[in-house]
Amino acid sequence: MALSRFWSYIIVLSAIYIFYMLGTGQMYTLGSLVNGKQNDPTIVSEMEAKQLQQSDTALFAVLQANKVYANTTGDSTYHLMDNGIIQIAAGKQAADGIFPTCKNTIMDIWLPLIGYLTFFCGLLNLLNDSNAITKLANVLSPFFAKIFPELPKGHPAYGFMTMNFAANFLGLDNAATPFGLKAMESMQEVNTNKERASNSQIMFLCLHAAGLTLIPTSIIGYRAAQHAANPADIMLPTIITSFVGTIAALIFVSIKQRINLLNPIVIAFVTVISAVIGFLLFYVNQLTGIQKFHFTGNLSNGVLLFIILAIVAYSIFQEKIFKSNNTNIFDSFVHGAKDGFTTGVRVLPYMIAMLVALSIFRNSGLMNIVMSGVTSVLAAFGVDPQIIQAIPVALMRPFSAGGSRGFMLDAMKTYGADSVAGQLSCLFQGAAETTFYVVALYFGSVNIKDSRYALSVMLLVDLVCVLTAIFVVKIYF
């Protein structure tokens, strides 16, 4: 319900604001909102070439020679079109328009997702047909039963969730998504109200969104590209921030669902995870900058390859089980891959709906108004200007991964990759999730219409991550 209202309100409010801007002359054309692309020049006025020739012959001569002219201040650009019209542009478009968003969602997001889902769901079916997922679930049941009390003991969802958490932990977002969608489908089988999110699904999604991360691979890569002195130095702050966010998600949802976390099993499990993180941190901090980058890359990709090896090798070891079910390892993989493709087709409408709505929201200018308002309030309270410089990333992250990534790269280019603003922007990007997209994708995959309190808890966790990131950057850097 909350997601439905958010989606409806941002479209209506954005459209009303767009028509207001058009009616008051503050917006010149609607074409870019429909057909424009991100970072295209924003057209603010047009004039005939003859008109400019009469008023400014020197500028007209430059345009005739070069077709494009940017004034000395760089805040406006003149483009001479083939039809003799001169377009005057100022600023850049915030996001792709409606049609490009629909196209790019399919080409750049959905088709790659289909590939990931097809391959990893094939592997997951091998786990299922070889009974490995059942054994994994039985091993993890003592812990998961405490925080997912509504799921039956040894439920297959335990295994899928474990794979999802492990992939997130290693910064393998593309691998984590298929595992997570499979976990949601598995939990949906025991959901008594198919259109309403169950407690178990909410707990899983909030923990997934908190995204406990050991190796922020992509963030390290961006920092290396921006010539950071030590690109991998963001690891420790990311681990601390995401760990605090994960614990916060666990506590918030447990309070809502009245789950008692003060029991030996949960405490022991959290202690073990903390010890593993502590050991890896200790080891990584002994390495040099290049060694850190090399080790973290090999660790994440090596674990992924090991998982693939382990699944296929175990399936070969248990080949008699496949034969008893009148199938074989390859056919089992293909059958699971087909299910992955079907899941991908099912989630496309939810992806399109959310991303188009966010495109309209950003291009309308309302997003900038919200950001400006928040930064102004923070400045009035005396918040460090370097923190305010990174706030746009935190505000954009729940809405758009691409948009927040753009703000992050801009912060590193403008203030430096090793500045407080640059470090904090990377931390906001690496230790948080695209909340609205995740809710739409995961609940949409199982046709859930009422997400209950999932969205509000996830946004609260995002806030915890933002506050933790600020504290950690101040202490660590």
N, C-alpha and C positions, 0 to 999 in steps of 0.2 A: 504493500500500500504506500509506504513512504517513497519507494523508488518511483512508483507510478505518478505520485503527486509532484515529485521533483522533476521528472521528465516533462510532465504537462506544463508545469509552471514556468520552467525556463524557456520552453518554446513560446508560450503565450506572452510572457513578459518581454522576451527578446524581440519578438515580432512587433509588439506594440511600441517598444522603444525605437526600433528601426524606422517605423512609419512616422514616429514623432520627429526623429532626426531628419528624415527626408522632407517632411512638411515644413520644418523650421529652417531648411537650407543648410543644415550642418552635415548632411550626407548628400553627395551628388548623384550617385548611381546605385542601383540595386543589383546590377549585373555581376559585380564581383562576389556578392554574397551567395549567388547561385552558381556561377561558373568559374570564379576566380580561384587562384591557387595561393597557398601560403607563401608569404614574402613577396608576392607580386606588388608592384607600386599601386598605391590607392589613388584612384583618379578623383580629384577635387573640383576640376572644371575643364571645359573644352572651349576652343575657339577656332575660327576658320583661319587658314594660313594667310589669306589676303589681309585679314584684320591685323595680324601680327606684323606683316610686311609694312603696313602703313604706320604702325606705332613704334616698332623697334626693328629697323632694317638690319642692324648688326646681329641681333639674336636670330633673326630669320635666316641670315646668311649662314650662321653656324649650324642651324638645324638642317638647312638644305645640304650642307656638306656632310654632316655626321648623323643626322636623323634624331640624335638624342643630345640634350644639353642639361647639365646639372648646375644650378647657380652656386655662387662661391660659398654660401653658408651650408649648402648640401641638404637643405630642408625641402626643396622642391625640384622636380625634374620635368623637362619638356620633351615630349615625344611627337615627332612628325609622322603621321600615319600615311599610308599609301593613298587614302581617299582625300587627302588635303586637309584633314582635321588635325589640330594640335591638341594633344591631351596633356594636362598639367597634373602631375601626381605629387603627393606629399605623404611620406610614411609608407609602411608596408602592411599588407593584409595579415591579420593575426593567425588565420587558419584557412584550410581549404574550404571552398564553397560547398554547397549542398551536393551538386553532381560529382565534383572531384572527390568529395569525401566518400560517397557511395562507391565510386570506382576504386579508390585507393584502399578502402576497407576490404574489398574483395581481393584486389591484386596484391597488396602489401601485407595484409594481416590475415585474412581468411584463408587464402590459398596456402601460405606457409603453415598456418595452423592445421589445415586439412592434412598436410604432409606429416606433421608431428603426430597428430592424432592417429593417422593410419598406421604409422610404424610402431609407436609406443603402445597403442591398444592391441596390436598384434602380439607384442611381447607380454602384455598383461594377460592376454588369453592363454598364452603358454603357461604363465604362472597359475592361472585358474585350472586349466585342464590337467596339469601335472600335480595338482593338490598342494603346490608350494604356498599359494596364498593362504590356504586354510591353516597350514602349519605356522606360517608367519603370524597370522592372526591369533593363534592359540598362545604363541610365545608372548605376544604383546597384550593379551587380554587382561592380565592383572592391573596394568596401568590404565589402559583405555577404558576398562569397565568403570573406573572411578570418575572419569570426566565425560564419558558417554554412557551414562547408566541406562539409557533407553534402548541402546543397541544390544542385541543378544550376544552372549559370550561366544567368542571366536568368530564373529561376523566378518565376512570378506572385506568389508569397508576398512577394517583395521589395517590390513595389508596395503590397500591402495593409499590410505592416508599416510602410512609410513613412507611409502615411495615418494609421495608428494612432498612431505616435510624434508626428506633427505635431498631431493632435487633442489628445493628452495635453499636449503642449508648450504649447498655447494654452488649457488648462483646459477643453476641450470633452469631458468624460467621456462624455456621451451619444452623441456622434459617434464617439468612440474605440472603444467596445465593438463595434459592427457591423464596423468595419475589422479589429479584433483577432480576432473570431470567424471572419471570412473568411480571415484569415491562417492560423489554426489548421487550418481545413478544407483549405486549399490545401497546407499542409505534410503533412497526414495522407495525402494522395494518394501521396506518395513515402515514407511511413513503412512500413518492411518488417514491423514488428510492430504491428498495428492497436490492440492493447490496452495497449501500453507506450509511454510518452512518448519521442519521439526527442530527440536532442541539440539539434536545431534548435528544436523546440517548447519545450524547457526554456529555452534561451537567450532566445528571444523573450519567453516569459512572465515570466522574471525581469527582463528589461529593461523590459517593460511595467509590472510591479508597482512597479519603482523609480520610474517615473512622472516623468521629467524635466519640470518644469513651469516655464513662464515667467509665466503669469498665473493665479494661484489665484482665479478669479473668485468662486466661492461663498464662500470664506473672507473675501475683501474685503467682500462683501455682509453677511456675519454681523457683521464688525467694525463696519461702518457702522451696522447696526441696534443695536449695543451702544454707540454713541456714542464710538467710538475717535477720538482727536484727529486721526489720519491713517490711515484704514482701509487704504490701499494700502502702508503702510510694511512690511507683511509680505512684499512681493514679493521683495526682495533676499534675506532669510533663506531663503525658500522655494526660490528658484532655487539658492542655494548648497547647501542641504541635499539637494534632489532630485538635483542634479548629482553630488554626492559619492555618493549612493545608487546612481545609475546607473553610475558608474565602478566602484563596489564590486561591483555585480551582474555587470558585464562581467568584472571580474578573477576573482571567485569561480568563475563558471561556466567561464571559460577555463582556470583551473587544473584544474578537475574534468575538463574535456574535452580538456585538453592542447593548447590553442590558443595559438599564439604571437602576442601582441599587439604585440610590439616590431618592427613593420614600418612602413615609411614611409607606407603608405596609411592604416592605422588611426590612426597618430599625426597625420597631416595632417588627417584627418576630425575627430578630437577637437579639434584646434587650431582648425579653422574654426568648429565649434560653439561653442567657448569664446569666440572672437572675436565671433560674432553675439550671444551672451548678454551679453558685456561691453559691446558697443555699445548694445544696448537698455537695459541697466542705466544706462549713462552718460546716455542721453537721458532716460529716465524720471525719474532723480534730479534733473534740471534742472526738472521740473514741480512745480507746487504740489499740495496734497492733492486738490483738486477736479479739476485737470487730469489727475492720475495716474489717478483713478477713471474719468474720461471717456475718456482715451486707451486704457487697458487694456481697457475694455468694448468700445470700437469696434474695437480691433485684433483681439481674439479673434472677435467676431461678424462683423467685416468679412472676415477670412480665410476663415471658414466659407462665407460667401456667395460669396466669390471662387472657392473650390473648386467649389461647385455650378455657378457660372457657367462656369468653365473646362471642367468635364466636359461640360456640355450643349452649349456652343459648339463644343468639339472634336468632339463626336459629330455635330453639324450639318455641320461641315467634312468629316468622313469619312463622310457619309451613303451614299456609294456602296458602302462596305464592308457596311453593313447590308443594302442592296438585293441585293448579291451573295450574302448568306446568307438571302435570302427573308424578311427581317423589316424592321422600321423602328425608329426611336429609341424611340417610346412603347412598342411591344410588347416591345422589349428591356428597358426599365425595368420593365415589369409582370412579365416573366419573372424578373428578378432579385429583385423585391419578393416574389414568391411563395416564392423560396428563403429569403429573410429570415424570412418568416412560419414556414416549416417549421423553420428553425433555432431560432426562439423556442419553438416547441412542444417541440422536442427537449430544450432546456435546463431546462424547468420542473421536472421531477422532481428534478434536482440542486439547484436553488435551494430548493425546498421542504424537501428532506432536510437541507441544511446550516442553513437559517435556523430550522427547528423545533428542531434539536439545540441551537443556540446559545440559543434561547429557554428551553429547559429548563435549560441550564447557568446562565444568568443568574438565572432565577427560583428556582432551588434554593438560591442563596446561596453556591455554591462560587466563583463569580466574585469576589464580595466578599472571600472568604477569601484567594484568590490575591492580589488587589490589596492587601489589608491586610498580608499577609505581605511582599510586595515593598516596600511603603512603610516598613514597620517595619525591614526590613534596611537600606534606604537611610538611614533616620534614624539607625540604630545606627552607620553609617559616617560620620556627620556631613555628609550631603548637605544642601545648602541647602533649607530648608523650602519656599521658593517653587518650587523644581524639583519637590519631592515633591507639591505641590499640583496639578501638571499631569500627573503620572505616570499617573493613571487613564485619561486620553485615550490615552496611548501603549500601555497594556495592552489597552484595549478596541478600538483601531483595527484590529488584524488580524482581529478577530472580527466586529465590527458597525460599519458606517458610521454608522447611526442612533444607536447607543449612545454611540460616541465623540463624535458631534456634540452629544449631550445633555450629556456631561461638559464639552465645550469651552464650550458656552453657559453652563453653570453656573459654570465657572471665571471667565468674563468677568463674569458678574453678581455673583459673590461677591467677587472680588478686583480687578475692574476690567479693562476691555479693554486698557488700556495697562500693566498690571502685568506683572511677569516671568511669573507663572503664566498670565495671559491670553494674552500673546504666545506663550509656549511651547506652550500648548494649541492655538492656531491653527496653529502650525508643525507639531506632531505630526499634526494633522488634514489639513493641506494637502500635506505632503511624504511621505505614506505611503499604503499601499493596504490594502483589506480583504482580506488575504492568503487566508484560508480560503475566502471566498466566490469570489474570483477563480479559485483553483485548481479549485474545484468547477464553476464556470461554464464556464471555457475548456476544461478537459479533458473535462468532461461533454458539451460540444457535439460532440465527436468520439468519444465513447464510450471514452475512455482510462481504464483501471482502475488502471494502475500509473504513478504520477507520478514514481517514482524519487526523486531527491534534490531535486526542484524546491521542495518545501515547506520543507525545511530551509534551503536557500540563501535563499529569499525571507524567511524569518524572521530569518536572519542579516543580511540587507540592512536589514530593519526596525530591528534593533538598531543598525546603523551610522547609520541616519537619526536615531534617537533621540539617540545620543551626539553626532552632528554638530549637531543642533538645539540641544542644551544649550550646546554650545561657541559656536555662532553667536549665540544670544540673549545670552549673557554678553558677547560682544565687541561686538555691534551695538547693543544697547539699554543 
